Amino acid sequence: MAQVVISGYATVDYVVHAQGRFDGQGTMAMRAAPDGAWPRAGGAVLYAGRQLARAGHGVRALTWVGGDADGAFYRQAAAQAGLGPDGIADTDGPTTRCLLVYHADGSHGCLLQAGAAALSDMQRGLLHGAALLVLTAGPASVNRAILADLPADARLAWIVKPDPVCFPPDLAGALAARADWLFCNAGERAWLEAARDGCGGSRPPSGQTLFETHGGEGVRVMVGVDGDGVTLPTTRTLAVTDATGAGDSFAGATLAALLYGASPAAAAQAGMQAAAALLATRISPAATP
């Protein structure tokens, strides 16, 4: 069992499935999410952290919530997921809220109301005792402070998000140079490679491993910056319109296996199983053959 800290936004997601493509004008019918959740506690911290906790690792969520009903709701969801509460800090203002609009053609959009965040002394203490930090999308100023406070012997996993607000080029380059494990999807790979090129001459760890997801086609695993990699095909393809959290669940379960000594390929297989299990809860009756 490893002590893991996972940092990033705590979000409360309001998921909308439009009957067509909503452009923000007029009125359009919508349907409920397959899991019936409104709202739904979300964010990479929760999705990835749940998988690490299920595997028996000690997980602390390093995040922030407001003193509102959404904050209480998120705290309850984190507790149910097995995440330690001491890294969840209260802040002024609302909890981060996310309105996810899924269109009938499978595309989606996101409206984010980000809450306040600052690194507390309690959270710094958790970082100093962590064997692994999993860094996800969060305020750039806090991400910089977290990276600066991370002990040199701690391992780092970065769940990539090509968002310059969370990860400006210099910070993305520093993370690419420091991370032991990287997670991205095929559409994010070019952005990640630009971050790797912006490392400022720093050489990433020799065994740095990249896990690149390709949706229903599987996962590509590359060990070493110059490694050729191997593609692992998925064994189960599910037709869903809401894949939120699948990539984060993949990352969490993959890391959980890696921490127990699994090979990158075997760990990725565990990650794909976790992502499929999540997506199975999102299949609507209309999509079922």
N, C-alpha and C positions, 0 to 999 in steps of 0.2 A: 504493500500500500504506500502511495506517495502523497505528500502534502501539495495540493495544487491550489493556486490562486488564478481565478479567471476574471478579467476586467473588461468593462465596456458598459454601454448604455443598458439600463433596465427599461424595457418598453412595455406598455400596455397596448395591444394591437386591436384595432377595430376593423374587422375584415368584411369587405363588401364584395359580393359577386354580382356584377351588372349583367343584365340580360343581353346587352350589346356592347358597344364601345362608347363609354361615357366621356364626353369632352368638356364637361363642366357646365354645359348649357342645358336648360330645360329640365324635364323630369324623366327618369327611366326606372323601370321596375328592377328590383334586385331580389336575390334569393339568399337564404341563410347559408352559412358555411356548413359543410357536411358534418362537422363535429358539434355544431350547434352553439359554439362558444361566442359570446358577445359581452364584454370584450374577451380577449385571450392574452394571457401573460406571454410575452415573447422576448426576443432579443437573443443574440448569440450566447450571452452569459448563461441564460437559462437552458437553451437547447443543448449546448455543448456540455455545460456543467452537469446536467441530468445524467448524461451518458457516463461521465467520469465517476459520479457518485454511485450509480448503479453497479459499476464494476468494483466498488469497494474502496475507492480512493477518497481521502479526506479533501473536500472541496470547499473553498471559501469564495463567495461571490464578492468581488470588489466593484461596487456600483453605487448608485444614488437614487433615492426616491423622495418625493415630496410627502408632506404630512397630510395627504388627502386620501380619499377612498381608493384611488388607483394605487397609491403607494402601499396601503394595507393589503390590497388584493395581490400585488406583486410579491410582497413579503410572504404571504401565505403560499403562493405558488412556489417560491424558492424553497420554503421549508418542506413542502410536499416532494420537491425534486431532490431533497437531501443536501441542499447547499447550506453551509454554515452561515448564520445571520450576522456575525460580528463585523463583516466587511461591507455590509449594506448601510450606507450613511444617509441620514435625513438631511435634506436641504430645503432652503426657502423656495417657494414657488411650486408649480405642479410637477408631478411625475411625467417623465417623457412619454408622450402618446404618439401612436403611429396609426394613420388611416391608410389601410391597404385596399386599393381598388383593383379587383381582377376583372378583366374584360372577357367577353365571350370567346374572343379569338386566342386566348391564352396569355396575352400580354398583361402587364399590370403597372400601376403607378403607386407612389407612396408620398403621403404628406406627413411631415414629421414636426412635432412640437417638442423640441429638446428642453429638458429641465436643466437646472444648474448642477455643476459638479466641481469639486475640488478635492484634492488628495488630503485625507486626514492623517493624524499621527497613528491612529489605530490601523488604518489601511497600510501605512508605511511599515508598521511592525509586521503585518501579515506578509508583505513582500519579502522582508528579511528572513522569514522562516520558510519560504516556499522552495520546494525542489523543482517546481515547474510553474512558470507563468504562462497563461494563455491570454494573449492580447487580442481584443476584438475592437470593433468600431466604438470610439468614444471621443471626447473633446481632445483636440491636438495638444493643448497645454498640459492636460492630465497625462496623456500618453507619453509626452516627453519626460514628465516628472517620474512616471512609473519606470521607464526605461533607464533613467539616470539612477534610480534607487535600487534597481535589481542587482542582487549580488552576482559577482563575476562567475561563480560556480553554479548558479541556477540555470536550468534549461529554459528555453523560450520557444513557444509555438505562436505563430501569427496566423490568424484567420483573416485572410486578405480581403479588403474592400477598397475598390478604386475610388475613394472619396477624398479629394484634396483638403476638405475641411477637417476630417479626422486624421488624415495622413498626408501632410504636405510633402513635397518631393524630398526634402532633406531628411525628414523623419522616416519616410518610406525607405530611403536608402540605408539609413542606420538600422532599421529593423531587418531589412534584407541581408545586411552584413552580419547580424547578430543571431538570427533565428536558427534553431536546430531543425525545426519542422515548419513547413509552409503549406497552407491550404488555399487553393483558389479553384475557380471553375474555368472552363476553356475560354470564356469571354473575358476573363480577367487576366489571362496569362500575359498578354502584351504589356499591360500596365505594370505587372509584377516584374517583367524583364527590364522595363525602363527603370524601375526602382533598383534592381540589381546592378544595372549599369551606372547608377548614380551613387554607388557605395563610397565614392571618393577614394578609390584605391584599396579599400579594406577588403580582405578576402573572407568570404563566408566560411563557417566551420566546414572542415573537409567532408564530413558526412551529412551535410545539410540535405534534407530529404523534402522533395516537393510532391504533394498529392494534388493532382489536377482532375477534377470531376468533369465528366462528359454526359451528364444526365443519364438517359436510358442506355447509353453506349458503354458505360462503365467508368473506370478510373485509371489514370496513367500515373505511375509511381516512378520518380526519378531520384536516385541517390547520387549526391554530388552535383555540383553546378554543371559539370560537363558530362554527366551520365546520360546514356541513351534512354534508359527507362524501360518499363514494361507496362503493357495495357492489360488490365484485368476486366473482362466483360462482366456486366451485371447478369445475375441469374434470374432476376424478377423485374419485369417492367410493368409499371402501374400508370394508368391514365388518370391524372389528377389535374385540377385547375389551380390548386393552391399548394405549392411546394415550399412555402416559407418554413425555414428551420431544417430542411433536409440536409443541406450542406453543413450546417453547424452540428447537427446530430452525427453526421458522418465524421466530422473532425473530432468530436468528443469521444466517440467510441473507438476511433483509430488511435487516438492518444492514450486512451485507457489501456488498450492492448500493448502499445509500445512500451508503456511504463512497466508492464509485467514481463518485458523481454521478447515480445513477438517480433518477427521480422516485419519490415515495411509491407510486404505483400500480404502476409497473414493479417496484419493489423488493418489494412485497407479492406480486406474481406469482411472483417467484423464491423467496420464502418459502414459498408454498403448494406449489411443486414440491418443495422440500426436505422439508416435512412429509409429503407424499405418499410420497416415496421411503423415509422412515423407516417409515411405516405399512405399506408394502408388505412389509417384512421381518417383520411381526407377523401376517400372515394365516395362520391355521391351516388344515390340509387340510380340516377339517370345514366351514370357512366359505367355501371356494372353490366357486363355482358349477360 
